[in-house]
């Protein structure tokens, strides 16, 4: 239910609706707004990299992981609703990007605490399907909220409560719905998950926190070097996966010409396919191991990304086919990555290890946004065209290839040792 409840931020806000709204012509030219989005995304990632290990570690030390998760979840709900203030004018571009960046930071930090509670609901034998089921529930929740806002506010000329598209009101009201959705549907999570009684360790300062983080990394390097290799590999490929989400709908609108309504319908279809695929791959995860799931998914995404670049002028039908095929593999790679690490976490170290997981991911999180923006300008220099947004997909593919290459030599979790 936490995945279900917080999914509007990922599906509606950062992927299919609000980000597309921000890169529309109301805020500036396609190249300008796309580049601005990549810059703000990179800055948000850097913030997560600096904060995640310290906050995750202190969450473990305080024994109040669920308490922190609840606070961060409600803050995410408030930030989602606050996007209502972003009107379709150039002067509001950086207001929207700033709120989006802060929301991304809060979402990621909350995810650290959320991931560290997986041992309350899964065993070593079931962690793959539990991780996949949770991720799949998020996708299915995404389709419900997408269809809800589409049919109630965006598609009708005059929607519920008299909402129209004038002054971007249909999109802005949808952001309030997202905030309420998160607030209401995460309640069951906090009725079930509880902070476990444990002796609380004293809180430490920022400098000491980073010393302890370094000590943890050094300890992992000594006793389980391939865990460190996995953290590095996952940092790369998860950034590529995030790039697919962050810029996929932007490409749909800016390159393939899908309308805002079409993007939402595409998003609904994508979430159904992604949700079912992630649940099915979760069962394969427990049978075949998460590494195989990750490698197959990354290989497929690289091929499909290249095809989108090559066939960028083949029409909307091509994007529908290739885009939906990509959604089959993004969720399974993410869920398998989480289950891979969950099998390695020592008892009582969930927040710290998943904090490192978030940090290593965010240390390089500038790569996909940076390469997406850089390849847009490279494309402009090479072709001389005004809209070279489709070149950005090559930047994301490059990051996915790097992650795949580093993941290949990483040993399966059964061959790791962690103490």
Secondary structure, 3 states (H helix, E strand, C coil): CHHHHHHHHHHHHHHHCHHHHHCCCCCCCHHHHHHHHHHHHHHHHHHHHHHHHHHHHHHHHHCCHHHHHHHHHHHHHHHHHHHHHCCCCHHHHHHHHHHHHHHHHHHHHHHHHHHCCHHHCCCCCCHHHHHHHHHHHHHHHHHHHHHHHHHHHHCCCCCHHHCCCHHHHHHHHHHHHHHHHHHHHCHHHHHHCCCCCCCCCCCCCHHHHHHHHHHHHHHHHHHCHHHHHHHHHHHHHHHHHHHHHHHHHHHHHHCCCCCHHHHHHHHHHHHHHHHHHHHHHHHHHHHHCHHHHHHHHHHHHHHHHHHHHHCCCCCHHHHHHHHHHHHHHHHHHHHHHHHHHHCCCCCCCHHHHHHHHHHHHHHCCHHHHHHHHHHHHHHHHHHCCCCCHHHHHHHHHHHHHHHHHHHHCCCCHHHCCCC
